[in-house]
Amino acid sequence: MGLRDKYAHAIQTAKGKFQGNAQEQNGKLIFRGSVASEEQKNEIWTAIKTVPEWQSEVEAYIDVTGGGAQAPASSKTYTVKPGDTLSKIAKMELGDANAYMRIFELNKDQLKNPDEIKPGPVLKIPATQPVISVANVAASKARKPRLARSSRREGASAAVPPTKMAIAATCANPQSA
């Protein structure tokens, strides 16, 4: 009996909802495609999980394409392999090992401790977000003070107001302040 036969219930559940395919490759049944809602994705996963060996026999890459208020930002999944840690998964999937708690929070239904994960669970991966730190924003907004331009008269500058001259002088010679 092939994997397609073994997972016939899951394949039948996917029909009419799943835009993609389920193919046997290297001893695994691989689902690749999309569904319109998170609910449909969960129905397919529930059908897959009716087979006790699903963790070692199935990989599923199911994207949620439909909108709707119920659909979460995450549609990507990752099957935990031996030697994985949440930090390692966060680095591979999100580009930042420190984002491991975002994965943990999204998968509290399967994980009890972020430091202890076992091979097999299919984890939901949060949508990637641009990383913006307060330091980066502050640095991009901060301007370096301009040094006063010298003019013909010593100590006067037509180009820089007196308050900026004081700042410029302080920055140029911090010990005199």
TORSELUM-560910 format. One record per residue (C-alpha): x, y negated, z negated; residue in one letter; residue number from 1. Coordinates in pm, whole numbers. Example, Ala and Ser with C-alpha at 12.3 -4.5 7.8 and 13.67 -1.06 7.14 Angstrom:
# TORSELUM-560910
   east  north     up residuo num
   1230    450   -780       A   1
   1367    106   -714       S   2
***
This chain:
# TORSELUM-560910
   east  north     up residuo num
      0      0      0       M   1
    141   -338    105       G   2
    127   -658    -98       L   3
   -143   -802    128       R   4
   -361   -503     39       D   5
   -272   -528   -329       K   6
   -367   -898   -336       Y   7
   -669   -865   -103       A   8
   -893  -1023   -370       H   9
   -671  -1334   -386       A  10
   -653  -1357     -6       I  11
  -1032  -1321     17       Q  12
  -1076  -1590   -251       T  13
   -851  -1822    -48       A  14
  -1053  -1779    274       K  15
  -1248  -2089    366       G  16
  -1061  -2301    110       K  17
   -693  -2247    186       F  18
   -534  -2403    493       Q  19
   -221  -2193    536       G  20
   -112  -1831    516       N  21
      1  -1549    292       A  22
    297  -1354    431       Q  23
    509  -1073    298       E  24
    879  -1164    291       Q  25
   1163   -989    110       N  26
    929   -789   -112       G  27
    714  -1088   -211       K  28
    380  -1223    -99       L  29
    427  -1592    -24       I  30
    129  -1827     -7       F  31
    203  -2153    178       R  32
    -62  -2411    249       G  33
   -307  -2658    101       S  34
   -653  -2684    -50       V  35
   -890  -2977    -93       A  36
   -907  -2977   -474       S  37
   -728  -2870   -788       E  38
  -1030  -2651   -867       E  39
   -978  -2452   -545       Q  40
   -610  -2413   -621       K  41
   -693  -2281   -969       N  42
   -945  -2032   -821       E  43
   -673  -1889   -599       I  44
   -426  -1871   -889       W  45
   -685  -1697  -1106       T  46
   -737  -1437   -831       A  47
   -360  -1388   -793       I  48
   -319  -1335  -1168       K  49
   -564  -1045  -1171       T  50
   -273   -824  -1062       V  51
    -44   -760  -1361       P  52
    277   -768  -1154       E  53
    196  -1102   -989       W  54
    488  -1282  -1157       Q  55
    749  -1075   -974       S  56
    555  -1027   -649       E  57
    402  -1366   -562       V  58
    528  -1713   -481       E  59
    269  -1977   -405       A  60
    323  -2323   -262       Y  61
    -26  -2468   -267       I  62
    -67  -2843   -215       D  63
   -383  -3031   -309       V  64
   -475  -3266    -26       T  65
   -819  -3392   -127       G  66
   -875  -3707   -328       G  67
  -1124  -3730   -607       G  68
  -1102  -3847   -963       A  69
  -1052  -3493  -1097       Q  70
   -740  -3416   -896       A  71
   -421  -3462  -1102       P  72
   -107  -3619   -960       A  73
     70  -3283   -957       S  74
     24  -3030   -681       S  75
    370  -2878   -685       K  76
    449  -2561   -877       T  77
    764  -2376   -979       Y  78
    799  -2012  -1084       T  79
   1040  -1979  -1377       V  80
   1337  -1754  -1302       K  81
   1587  -1590  -1540       P  82
   1836  -1846  -1670       G  83
   1608  -2146  -1608       D  84
   1560  -2421  -1863       T  85
   1312  -2706  -1844       L  86
   1604  -2946  -1806       S  87
   1741  -2747  -1512       K  88
   1397  -2737  -1349       I  89
   1348  -3111  -1410       A  90
   1687  -3184  -1250       K  91
   1605  -2970   -943       M  92
   1244  -3080   -897       E  93
   1240  -3436  -1032       L  94
   1605  -3538  -1001       G  95
   1638  -3612  -1373       D  96
   1715  -3347  -1636       A  97
   1579  -3579  -1906       N  98
   1231  -3555  -1750       A  99
   1189  -3203  -1891       Y 100
    927  -3322  -2142       M 101
    702  -3437  -1855       R 102
    702  -3076  -1731       I 103
    644  -2945  -2084       F 104
    349  -3182  -2145       E 105
    186  -3075  -1818       L 106
    226  -2706  -1904       N 107
    139  -2691  -2274       K 108
   -124  -2430  -2188       D 109
    162  -2189  -2097       Q 110
    454  -2314  -2306       L 111
    474  -2342  -2682       K 112
    829  -2478  -2716       N 113
   1026  -2678  -2453       P 114
   1347  -2502  -2559       D 115
   1212  -2149  -2510       E 116
   1082  -2049  -2167       I 117
   1067  -1703  -2017       K 118
   1084  -1596  -1654       P 119
    753  -1561  -1475       G 120
    520  -1849  -1558       P 121
    421  -2074  -1270       V 122
    471  -2427  -1396       L 123
    299  -2735  -1264       K 124
    551  -3001  -1165       I 125
    451  -3364  -1220       P 126
    455  -3602   -928       A 127
    786  -3781   -896       T 128
    787  -4145   -992       Q 129
   1050  -4405   -923       P 130
   1268  -4448  -1227       V 131
   1269  -4810  -1341       I 132
   1443  -4892  -1662       S 133
   1410  -5216  -1853       V 134
   1785  -5268  -1823       A 135
   1771  -5242  -1443       N 136
   1481  -5489  -1422       V 137
   1653  -5735  -1657       A 138
   1981  -5706  -1467       A 139
   1811  -5769  -1135       S 140
   1636  -6081  -1269       K 141
   1935  -6223  -1454       A 142
   2137  -6478  -1269       R 143
   2492  -6560  -1339       K 144
   2536  -6924  -1435       P 145
   2692  -7132  -1164       R 146
   3009  -7315  -1244       L 147
   2989  -7688  -1202       A 148
   3129  -7818   -879       R 149
   3388  -8085   -922       S 150
   3321  -8429   -785       S 151
   3539  -8730   -738       R 152
   3489  -8838  -1096       R 153
   3621  -8603  -1367       E 154
   3343  -8451  -1579       G 155
   3056  -8559  -1352       A 156
   2872  -8343  -1112       S 157
   2597  -8446   -878       A 158
   2527  -8085   -779       A 159
   2458  -7941  -1127       V 160
   2237  -8100  -1395       P 161
   2404  -8173  -1731       P 162
   2232  -7882  -1914       T 163
   2360  -7635  -1660       K 164
   2705  -7793  -1681       M 165
   2713  -7718  -2056       A 166
   2617  -7356  -1990       I 167
   2872  -7331  -1713       A 168
   3141  -7478  -1933       A 169
   3056  -7236  -2214       T 170
   3064  -6941  -1978       C 171
   3390  -7055  -1824       A 172
   3554  -7101  -2166       N 173
   3363  -6906  -2434       P 174
   3613  -6987  -2709       Q 175
   3537  -7358  -2692       S 176
   3170  -7306  -2790       A 177
***
